[in-house]
Amino acid sequence: MMAVAGAWARSFWRDRAGVVLTLLLPPLVYLLFAAIFGAGARGDIDTAVMLHDAARTPASAAMVQALEGDLGGRLRTVQDAAELERGVLDGRADAGVLIRPSASGPPQVSVVSAAGRDVAAAALQARLEPMAAALAGQTAPPAARVAIREVGPTGDVQATYYAGAVSVMFVFFAAMHGAMGGLDERHSGLQARLALARGGLTPILSGRAAWLTAVGVMQTGAVFAAAWTRLPALAAWQIAGAAVTAVLIGFAAAGLALALTAACRSREQAQPLTTFVVLLLAALGGSMAPRFLMPEAFRALGWATPHAWAIEAYQSLVWRGEFTPVVLGGWTVLAALGAAGLGVALMLERRRG
């Protein structure tokens, strides 16, 4: 028994890259997750806010000035209420502040929120309550003076959001796991024999990418089928757009998985590396929690992940029923990632061969 354990230990130690990935990645993941989600757990949410002051009184101007000092660059003023609602709906703002005149008494203050942004709306409401109380000349209001008004479609936004978010995460997990079969084929010599029989590595890797894409589409279909009764009513074009998004997500996951496994020499290297990459992309991209719960720096960094683009494309198509530039941008990013990953995998495998 000790001899077997010692042999495995020596094999593990000789694989220095595997040692680094096994022992250093877990604490790195912890530090990253603590930084990403720590602010939300403490209540320090970097909420992007739009504001429209329809009252235009000295009291409301003082309130706007106080909000500017509190929110800084995260506050943006707009010229009318319709623009404010549109900004909240399309995601340019996590919540909005609408100050309206009152026939008698101080201006009325309300928070404009979209479905699924309850946390952001509640955090903004808590910030506004003392200011609204000050407008009314009170220091401790007996009841809430700031109402929350929700705009946008009806339905279960949480189910809609996580149908896209969870499916994206598991498509990438499955692609990474499936692509490691190529390592076994490489070590056994099967890949070299197939390359001689099929005229090179291009048809082999393309076939793997096609299969991994198909698996990803099936996974996405299973998730949305489970969530179907909780989704809003979908038009045919919305279903078609979501299907295109699912195919491109599967292709992007396949390309990235093939590139990462092509860069590894063994499963011992590939398993921790691919797990780390999938977890990091899922955390930054919003698959684990909505990105508005993260600090501003991580929210911006999330746009570097395919997950953020994919989730926003699903939200635009399925929830808001809009074909926006974000959808086209997401499709472009996903297609480019898949093609680039497949190209890198081909280059690495040819160089190794």
Number of C-alpha atoms within 10 A of each C-alpha: 5 7 8 9 10 11 11 12 11 11 11 15 13 11 14 12 17 22 16 14 17 17 11 12 17 13 11 12 16 11 12 15 15 12 14 21 20 17 15 18 12 8 12 13 20 21 23 22 26 25 25 22 22 16 18 15 14 9 16 23 14 14 20 21 12 14 19 15 11 12 15 12 10 15 20 16 16 14 11 13 20 11 15 24 24 16 19 25 22 18 16 13 24 25 31 31 28 21 22 19 16 11 8 6 9 19 22 20 26 19 23 26 26 27 18 17 19 15 18 24 26 16 16 24 23 12 15 22 19 18 22 25 19 16 19 16 11 12 12 11 14 8 8 14 17 21 15 19 13 20 14 15 14 14 15 16 20 13 19 21 22 21 26 25 25 19 24 29 21 19 26 29 20 19 27 28 16 19 26 21 13 18 19 14 14 17 12 11 11 13 21 16 13 15 16 11 10 12 10 16 21 18 13 17 23 17 12 21 28 16 18 28 26 17 19 29 24 15 19 26 17 14 18 19 13 13 16 15 12 16 21 18 14 13 11 9 13 20 13 12 17 23 16 14 26 27 21 25 31 31 31 30 33 34 33 27 30 30 24 21 27 26 15 18 16 18 15 16 21 25 18 20 21 21 16 17 19 20 18 16 21 25 26 28 30 29 25 16 17 19 22 21 24 26 19 17 10 18 20 13 12 22 15 14 19 23 30 26 26 29 26 24 26 28 25 23 23 24 24 18 17 16 15 14 11 18 23 14 15 24 23 13 19 26 21 16 22 25 17 16 24 25 18 19 24 21 16 16 19 13 8 10 11
